[in-house]
Amino acid sequence: MNWLLVLVGAAVGAPLRYLTDRAVHARVGFGFPWGTLTVNVGGCALLGLLTAVAPPDVRLLLGTGLCGALSTYSTFSFETLKLAQNGSRGAALGNVALSLGAGLAAVYAGAGVGRAIWG
């Protein structure tokens, strides 16, 4: 049954990642990987919240499934590499620093909000 929860969550998370990435890039362009940053930070915030308050089955569905498919380390790595290869080393380093800093802040904030609201 656990694998089915993960599968259902991932079936929602993957298209949500794609659609969010497209929507962000439609608004701000393709010069920096803002779409990937958005889904990764959002996934971190949701995972922090879930870790703080959700029961195990919900964590499998939304944490492992949805957040796992929504956020993407491989795309972050690839886009950072492409920035560096295209001569945008500052943007590549900025992407790493911003992704790491914002992701950690988001997971801590999500956990804090969860504990504050639901104890």
C-alpha positions in Angstrom: 0.0 0.0 0.0 2.9 2.4 0.7 4.1 2.3 -2.9 0.6 3.3 -4.0 0.6 6.4 -1.8 4.0 7.4 -3.2 2.8 6.7 -6.8 -0.3 8.8 -6.4 1.6 11.7 -4.8 4.2 11.6 -7.6 1.5 11.5 -10.3 0.4 14.9 -9.0 3.9 16.3 -8.2 5.5 15.7 -11.6 3.0 17.6 -13.7 2.8 20.3 -11.0 6.5 20.8 -11.3 6.3 21.0 -15.1 3.4 23.5 -15.0 4.9 25.6 -12.3 8.2 25.8 -14.1 6.4 26.8 -17.4 4.3 29.4 -15.6 7.3 31.0 -13.8 9.4 31.2 -17.0 6.4 32.7 -18.9 6.4 35.5 -16.4 10.2 36.1 -15.9 11.9 34.5 -18.9 14.6 31.9 -19.2 17.7 33.7 -18.2 17.9 32.1 -14.7 16.3 28.9 -13.5 13.6 30.6 -11.4 11.1 27.8 -12.1 13.3 25.1 -10.7 14.1 27.3 -7.7 10.4 28.0 -7.1 9.4 24.3 -7.1 12.4 23.3 -5.0 11.8 25.9 -2.3 8.1 25.2 -2.3 8.8 21.5 -2.0 11.1 22.2 0.9 8.5 24.3 2.7 5.8 21.7 2.3 8.2 18.9 3.4 9.1 20.8 6.5 5.5 21.3 7.3 4.7 17.6 6.7 7.6 16.4 8.7 6.5 18.4 11.7 2.8 17.5 11.8 1.7 14.8 9.3 1.1 11.1 10.1 3.3 8.6 8.3 0.8 7.8 5.5 0.3 11.5 4.7 4.1 11.9 4.6 4.4 9.1 2.1 1.7 10.5 -0.1 2.7 14.2 0.1 6.3 14.1 1.3 7.9 11.3 -0.6 5.4 11.2 -3.5 4.3 14.8 -4.2 7.4 16.6 -2.9 9.8 14.0 -4.3 8.3 14.5 -7.8 7.8 18.3 -7.4 11.3 19.2 -6.3 14.2 18.2 -8.5 17.9 18.0 -7.6 18.9 16.7 -11.0 17.4 19.7 -12.9 18.9 22.1 -10.4 22.3 20.5 -11.0 21.9 20.5 -14.8 20.7 24.1 -15.0 23.6 25.2 -12.8 26.1 23.4 -15.0 24.5 25.0 -18.1 24.8 28.4 -16.6 28.5 27.9 -15.8 29.2 26.4 -19.3 27.5 29.3 -21.0 29.8 31.8 -19.2 27.4 32.8 -16.4 29.5 31.5 -13.6 28.2 34.2 -11.2 24.6 33.2 -11.9 25.6 29.5 -11.4 27.1 30.3 -8.0 24.1 32.4 -7.2 21.8 29.6 -8.1 23.6 27.2 -5.8 23.7 29.7 -2.9 20.1 30.8 -3.4 18.8 27.3 -3.7 20.6 26.0 -0.7 19.9 29.0 1.5 16.2 29.4 0.5 15.6 25.6 0.6 17.0 25.3 4.1 15.1 28.4 5.3 11.9 27.1 3.7 12.1 23.7 5.4 12.8 25.3 8.8 9.9 27.7 8.2 7.5 25.0 7.1 8.3 22.9 10.2 8.0 26.0 12.4 4.6 26.9 10.9 3.4 23.4 11.3 4.4 23.2 15.0 3.0 26.7 15.7 -0.4 25.9 14.1 -0.9 22.2 14.9 1.5 21.8 17.8 
